[in-house]
């Protein structure tokens, strides 16, 4: 009797697994599903604005606290070490902001909603839509954070346009890495400690590359000196996205 009742569900899951294999050779269907899921993510965020407002409050309050701390040391903004502290502090703030914004990508999804996604979309479309949405969210937050940073602190950037490009590249890197790690952690009981451990080996080289690129922009050096670091950073992003597309379907089936 129980087997008879579960038979339609088993048939649905079997058909879904077969459909997932088709998604590998149907790029247009993948694009359409990704677009629909992306619109859903944007619509939900526009209604609640939970992630955006929370992270924006964190960024503004953190920058203001750092500004007060710097003012306790008169003349520090004219010292030789000020540009280095300015740059490193900005990326530390953006790192924790990205963790707060992206960590809930999969952790806030209920099991019922994930089961519904499983029945209507391919896993590649789901992970791709999450990644694109997080890139858009972090890019907007990074631009706003940079503007707030410029208001409170003395601007020491020599090449502002190239520094802005480094900020956008950092937003993409944080989004791709933490989206993949969030998907893995969500399958392990939403363990925040596991997310921190898994992201550590990947995010450290990303941070070091971003600091080097942005430091060159602050010093106003020739842009070609940063092209190799940017190439390595883009390669890391490509590897992370490709790994997510390949491994997430196996996580999704569990």
N, C-alpha and C positions, 0 to 999 in steps of 0.2 A: 504493500500500500504506500509506504513512504517512498520507495523507489519510483513508483508511478507518479507521485506528486512532484518529485524532484526532476523527473525526466525533461520537462520543458526548460527548466533552468539549465540543466546539463547540455541540452541541445543549443541553447543560446550561447553558453560559454564556448562550446565547440565551434559554433559558427563564428564567434568573435575571434577565436584564435586563428581560424582560417583567414578571417578578414584582416587581422594584423599582418599576416604574411603578404597580403595583397598590397598593403600600404607601402611596402618597400618599393613597389614598382608603379605606384600611382602618385606621382608628385603633385598633380593638380588637386587631388582629393586631400592630400596632406596640407597643401596650402590653404584650401577652403576651411578645413577643420581648425587649423591654427588660427586663421583669421577670426572665425566665430568664437573660439575660446578666448582669444585676445580681447575681443570686444566685450565678452562677459567679464573678464578681469577688470577692464577699465570701467565698466558700468558699476560693478560692485564697489570699486574703490571710490568712484565719484559719489556714490550714495553715502558711504560711511566715512570716507577720508580718514580711516583709522590709522593706517600705516603712514600716510603722508604727514598728517598733523603731528603724530607722535614723534616721528623721526625729525621733523622740522623743529619741534620744540626742544628735542635733545640737542640738535646742532646749535641752535641759537643760545640756549642756556650754557652749553659747554664753552662756546666761544666767548661768551660774556664773562664766565668765571675765569678763563685764561687771561682775558683782558684785564680783569681786576688784579690777578696775580702778577702780571707783567708790570702794572703800575706801581706795585709795591717796591719795585727795583728801578728807581729813576735812572735814566740814561741807558737802560738796557737796549732800547730800540735803536741806539746809535753804535752799539758794540759790533765787533766783527762776527760774533757767534749768533747774532740775531737772525740773519737770513736762514741759517741752518735750522734753528729752532722753529722759525716761522714755517718752514717747509715741512719738517718732520711732524710738527704738531697738527698741521692741517690733514696730513694723511692718516694720522692716528684717529683723529675725529671722524674722518670719512670711513675708516675701517669699521669702527664700532657702530656708526650709523648704518652702514650697509648690513651688518650682522642683524641689527634690530629690525631693519626693513625687510630683509629677504628670508630670515630664518623661519618666518611664519608662512612661507609660500605653500608648503604642504602640511605643516603641522596644524594649521587652522582648519583644514578640510576634514569633514566628518567621514566616517566609513561609508555611510549611506550615499553621500555625494560622490565619493571616489568610485563606488560601485556603479553609480549612474554614469559617470564619465567613462568607465570601462565598457559600458554597453553602447555608447554612441560615438566614441572617438578612439583613434589609435594612440598608443602611448607616446609615439614620436611627436604627435601634434600637441599633446598635453605638456610635455617637457619643453618643447620649443616655444609654445605660447607663454609658459611661465617665465622662460628665460628672456624673451623679448619684452614682456611686461616689466620685469625687474630692471632690465636695461633702461627702459623709458623712465621708470620711477627714479632710479638712481641718478640718471643723467639730469633730470629736473632738480632733484635734491642737491646734487653736486654743484650745479650752477648757482642755486640759491645760497648754498653754504659758502661758495667762493665770494659771492657778493657781500654776504654778512661779514665774512673774514676781512674783506677789503675795507668795510666801514669801520670796524673796531681796531684793526691793526694797521700800522704804517706799511704802505705798499713798497716792497723791495724787489718786485719782479721786473727783470730787464726786458724779457720778451713775453708780454702778456698773452698774445694770441697763441703762441706755442704752449704756454703754461695751461691755457684753456683747453687746448687739444689734449694735453696730458691728463687733465682732469676728466675729460670725456672718455679717454682710453682707460683710465682707472675705473670709471663707473662700469664700463663694459666688462672689465676683468673681474671686479668684485661680483657682478651679477652672475656671470657664467659659473664662477667657482662655487659661490654660496648656493645657487639654485640646485646644482648637482648634489652638493653635500646635504642640503635640506631634504632632497628626495630620498637619499640613502638613510638619513637619520629618522625620517618619518616611518620607515619600515622597521625601525629598531625601537619602537615604543616612544618616538619623539624625544629621544635622549639628547638634551642640549650639550652634555659633556662629550658625547660621541661626535657631535657636529664640530665642536672645537678641536678635538683630536684629529679628525679626518681632514679638516681644512688647513691645519697648521703646515704640513709639508708643501702644500700648493700655494698658500697665500704669502708665505715668507719671501720666496723669489719674486713674486708679483710686486710686493711692497718695495723690495730693494730696487727693482727695475724702475718703478714709478718715481721713487725718490731721486734716482740718478737722472732720469729724463727731466723731471721738474726742476732739479737743481741746476741743470744746464740752462733751462729756460730762465731761471731766476738770475743767473750770472750773465745772461745775454750772449751766450756762446753761439757759435755757428750751429745751425740746426742739423747739419749733416752728421755732427758728432753723436747725435742721439738716434739716428736712423737704425743702427744695429740693435740697440736696446729695444726700440719700438718693434722691430722685426721679431725679436725673441718673444716679446710680450704678445704680439698678434699670433705667433705660433702656439704659445701656451693656451690662448683663448680658443684657437681652432681645435687643438687636441682635446680640451675640456668639452667643447660642444660636441665633437665627434664621439667622444667616450660616452657622453650623456645619451646621445641618440642610439648608440649601440647597446648600452647596458640597461637603460631605464625600462625597456620592454620586459626584461627578465625580472626586475624588481616589481614591476607593475602586476605581473601574473601571480606573484605571491600575495 
